[in-house]
Amino acid sequence: MLSLFYRMEPRYATLATIYEIVKHEFNPTGYTCQPNQIILRQQLPWDSIMKHITDLASEGLVNVVGLGNSIYITDKGIQKLKSPGLISSN
């Protein structure tokens, strides 16, 4: 799946990173993902990652609690990753 990240829109690559962190949990939508977990997996500046998270939250693909310290993927976010056409043709 990592090779697919490079062909996704950047915010969806961040969504995929969040999913990779939580996918093996009993309840992926209930698992708290911390921003530092994302930063360790993506080689992007903090402000870019936080912009992606804000954009994803506005689409309803993640929920952000507090000052961005707790991020939860939503069922809609998981379905978005599984949808056809997510990969950019660029």
N, C-alpha and C positions, 0 to 999 in steps of 0.2 A: 504493500500500500504506500510505502514511503515514496516510491518513484511517481506515484500519482499526485503527490502533494505539489510537485513542481509544475503540473499542468492545470492545477486548480486556481481559481481566483484566490488571492492571498487570504481573504477572510475565511473562506471555506477550508483552506489548508489549516488555519488556526482551529476551526471547528473539528476537523479531522484529528488534529493533535489532541484536543480535549477528549474526543471519543476514544482515542488510543489509550489515554490515561485511565478512563473509567470503564471500558468495555468488558473487563473481566470481573467487575464487581457484581454482587448479587442484584443490586438495584442501581444501574448506571445513572439514572436520573436523580437519584438521591445522594450520590457521592459528591462530596465537595472537592472541587479542583481549585488549587491555589495558583495564582499567576506565576509564581516561581517555577512550578512544574511545567508550565508551557514554555517559559523562557529557556529552561534547560534543554528543551527538545527542538526549539526553533531558533535559528540564528538571526533574529530580528531585534531591533531596538524596542525597549519597553513601551515607548509611546505608540509604535506601530501595532504591537500586540494589543494594547489597551483600546486602540481605535477599532481594531477588528472585533474585539469583544463587545464594544459599544454597538457596532453595526449589527453583530449577530443578535444581541439582545433586542435591538429595535425590530428585527425580523422574527422575534419569538423563538429563536433557535437555542438560546441559552438564557438562564436567569442569573442576574448578578445581585448578590446580597452584600450589604454594607458598602464600603468604599471600594468595591471591586476586589475584595479579599476572598470572597467565596463565589465560585462560578459553578453552575449546574447546567449540564446539557439537558435539553427538553426532549420529549418524545418527538416533537416536530423536528428538532435538530438531528436526531438519529435517522428519522425518515428522509430528511434532506440528503444526508450522506449516502443513503441507499438508493436515491432517485437517479434515473437515467439522465444523462445530459449535464451532470454536475461538472464533469471534466471539461476544461476550457479547450477549444480547438486551436489555441495559439501555440 
